[in-house]
Amino acid sequence: MDSKPRVLIVDDEELSQEFLRFFLAKKFEVYTCGCVNAFYNLINKMDFDLIVMDISLRDYKDGIQLTKELKQMPRFVNVPVFILTAHNTTKDRHDSLEAGAHQFLTKPVDARSLVTRIDEVLMGLKR
């Protein structure tokens, strides 16, 4: 049996983490973190197939900075990052995509649509 793809959710809102975990855990192996240090601990321990990143982390770095860093790491350069945020400005969208994000999605997100998008991206990577 194939193992489930690993998805990391980076969001400082515990409720958002749990909502996403609930919907994504049916198809994916889901890991969550809510702060920058926990993010570094997780990415140093394991690989992920996709990362869902919030912009606002109320920490010493934001999700755009972390995405830029990920895209400079050989292990993660080809790992899709979905920015999922309540920020819906043109600047946020531009900065996210410029940092290397694959998708820019706004909250609230339709869980079924998110699962479908993740599936499509991961299937596209296998081709």
Secondary structure by P-SEA (a helix, b strand, c coil): ccccbbbbbbcccaaaaaaaaaaaccccbbbbbccaaaaaaaaacccccbbbbbccccccccaaaaaaaaaaccccccbbbbbbcccccaaaaaaaaaacccccccccccaaaaaaaaaaaaaaaac
